[in-house]
């Protein structure tokens, strides 16, 4: 199980799909787990708060648990901006065993690059003006808590790096 994390525009979905294809795994985008109310809020340029995120994180955690239970190797794209959010994604169970089966990869990007990427997007609820709130909320994982990869690299380079780190 791989969970790609980072702020909007870092490439979570694009890299996630490419990685899942390369590994022959399933792909899940956490955006699909947002409630219509949360999507409307973000579409209006209003950042989500922890109360908005709680049911979203719970739904993703339940899906991760289901994948682990069923042996479905899956790549998830999920912002998981704070340490508490990343912790909330790991299903309950023997912590070392379960944690070892959920690998976090943080796609780290510079604001200017990510802003340009967001400006090029079409038909997505996350707008460019929300990027500042995501960086404000971001708690970058420390080395050892996630694999940290430069989001400025190409999709092929990032995918190859993740595969190397996974030993795949």
N, C-alpha and C positions, 0 to 999 in steps of 0.2 A: 504494500500500500504506500503510495506516494501522495503527499499533499503539497501542491505548489502554492506558495504564499507570496504576498507582496501587495503593494498599492495598485490602484487602477492603472492600466497601461503598461505594466511591467512584462506582460506576455503570458500570464498564467494559462489562459484558455488556449492560445495558439501553441505554446510549448506543450501544454498538457495533452492536446490532441495529437501532436507530433510524437510525443513520448509514448503515449498509449498505442499508437499505430506501430511504432518501432518495436515495442515490447510485446505486441499482441494482447494488450490488456484492455480493460474497459476504461471509459472516460466519463467523469461526472463533473458538471460545472455547478458550483455552489450557488451561482446566481439563480438557478432553477428552483432553489429551495426558499427563496424570499417570498414573503406574503405579498399579495397585491397591494396592501397598504404600505408596506416598506418600499416597494418599487415606485409607487406614486409619490412617496415622500422624497426619495432620491431623485426622481424625475423632476421634482419641483425645486431641486437644489438644496434640500434640507438633509443634513447628515443624520444618520441613524444613531440612536443612543443604545445603551446596554439593554434596556427593556425591549427595544425592537430586535436586537440581535439574539436575545436569549432563545426564543422558539426556533429561530433560523439555525443557530448552532446545535440545538438539540436534535433537529431534523437531520442535519448533516451527520452528527455523531451516530444517530440511529442507523443511517445508511452505511456508514463506515463499519459499524458493528455487524450489520447484515452481510456486508462483503467479506469481512474477516471470518464470520461464522460459515459462510458458504464457500470459502476459498476462492473468491473472485478477486483476482489481482486487478486493482483499479488505481487510476490516477485521478485525483481530485484537484480542481482549481478553486481555491478559497482564499480570500484576502487574509483572514486570521491575523489581523494587525497587532493584536496584543498577546502577551504571553498567556494570559488567562483564557483567551479565545482558543489558542492552540491547545492548551490543556483540556479545555472543554470538548474538543473534538476527539480525544482519545477515549474510547469506550472503557467502562469499568471492567476490571478483571485483574489478574495478577499483573501489577504495574510494569515490571521489567519485561515480561513476555508480551503483553499487549503493546507497550510503548515501542518495543523492538520491531514490531510488525507495522508500525505507522511511522513513516519516514517523512520529515518535513524538509522542504527545499524552499529557501527564501530567494526570490528573484529581486535583487537590489538594483534600483535604478535612480538616476539623477532626475530631479524635478523637471528640468528643461526638456529632456528626452521624452519623459512620460507625458508631459503636457502636449508635445508635438504629436505623439501617438494618439492621444485622446482627441485632439482636434481633427485627426484624419478618420476617426470612427464615424460610422453611420448607424442610425437606428439602435442605439444603446442607451439605457437609462442613466448610466453614470456620465455626468457632464464634467467638463474640464474644471469648472469652478469648485467641484467637490474634491479635487486633488489635494488642495491645501489642508482640508479637514482630515484627509486620510494620513498625510504626513504628520499632522499634529497628534493623531491617535497612535501612530506607529511606534511599537516597541520592537526594535530589531532583535532578532534572536542572536544569542551569543554563539560563538563557535562551539560546536558540540551539541547545541540544541536543534540545529538545522544545518543543512548544507547551504552555504551562501554562494550564489552565483551572480555574476554581473549581467544584468538584464540588457545591456548594450550589445552583447554578443549576438550572433545570428541564432535563429531557431535551431539550425543544424548543430552549431557549436554547443549550445546549451543542452540540447538533447543528448549529444555525444558525451558531454561532461557528466550529466546525471547518470547515464547508463554506465559510465566508467566507475562512478562512485558507488553505484548499486552492485557492481560486479556483473553486470548483464551484458 
